[in-house]
Amino acid sequence: MIKGIIHNNRPLISLVVGWKLGVQELVALVDTGFTGELKIAPEKALELGLQTTHTERVTLADENEVFMQASLALVDLEGIANVVNVLISKGIPIIGVGLLRRYGYALNMDVKYDSLILQK
């Protein structure tokens, strides 16, 4: 089970991401509107040694489509590591439904008490 918090109406969890140049613990926004696995900023991608392997067409919330650079990274949640697809774009780290599904998590949020739990 992974416990997170809701801070300023934003559901956040901590996860470990690594690749060629290192490993970092990141705080990421849980975005149920994001169908992908993980999005990180270009600066973090550089720090981890991620290299663009491809581009992906992404449909934004306003229905506009854009192309984003993408790579692979290793994500560790509760001691289980998987290589996941990573979009590289400005902003805070974001995890999506694809990552929750890959790890088999159910998301439970309690907005009254500003808490969230990812549980298998």
N, C-alpha and C positions, 0 to 999 in steps of 0.2 A: 504494500500500500504506500502511496506517495501522498503526502499532505502538502497542500498549497494554501495560499491566502488570496483574498480579494482585497486589493488595495486601490483606492480611487476608482472603484467599479471595474477594475481590471483583474481577471482571474490569472494568477501567476503560480508557476511551479519552477523548481530547480531541476536541471538535468546536466549530465556530463557529456561534453562533445569533444571529440579528438580526431586528429589526422596526423600528417607527417611531421609538423613542427611542434606538436604539443597537445595537451589536454586542458580543457577549461570547464569550470562549472558555470553555467549560465542560468539566469533567471529569464524565463520565457512566458509570454502571453499565451494562454490557451484560447484559440480562436476556432469555434465550431463552424464558422463560415468558410474556413480555409480547408480545402479538401486535400492539400498536400501534406507532407510530413514535417518539414522544418524550413524556416526562413531565417537567415542571419545577415548581418550587415557586411559590406565588403571589407571593412577593417578587421572584423573577427575572422572572416575567411582568410585574409592574409596572415593574421597571427597564427592560425591553425595550419597553414600551408595548403589550403584547399585551392585547387586549380579548376577553372571552368572546363567542364567536359562536354557540355552541350547547352542549348538554350531551350526554354519551354514556353509555350504559349499559355498565358495565365489570364483567366477572366476575373476582373476585379468586381467588387461589390456593386459598382455602378454599371455593370455589364460591358464596360470597355475591355478590349483585349490588348495585352501588351506581351512582349517577349522579355523574359528574364534569364540571366545567366544562371546556370545550375552546376552542381558538383555533387560529390559524394562525401559523407563523413560518417564517423563511427559515433553512435549515440548509446550511452549506457544509462539504463533505468533499472534500479534495484539489482545491480550486478549482472544484468542481461544486456549484452551488446549486440547491436545490429548495424549494418551499413545501411544508411538511409539516403534518400534523395534530398538535396538541400538547394533551395532557391537563394540567390544572393541579391539582396536589395536593401536599400537604406532602412533604418528604423530598428526597433528593438527585436530581439529574437521572438519568433512565433512558432508554436507547434500547432498542427492541424489534426483533423480527424484521421488522416492517413497514418500518422504516427501512433495515435491512440489505438487504431485498428490493428496496426502491425504488432503492437505489444499486447493486444487483447485487454485493454483497460476500459472500464466503465467510468464515466465522469459523473460525480455527484457534487453539486454546488449548494451551499447553504448561504444565500445572500444575507439572511438575517444576522448570521454570526460571522460573515466575511471569511468563510472557509471553503475549501474544496478538497476532494479526495479522488485520486485515481486508484481504482481497485480492480483486481483481476477476478 
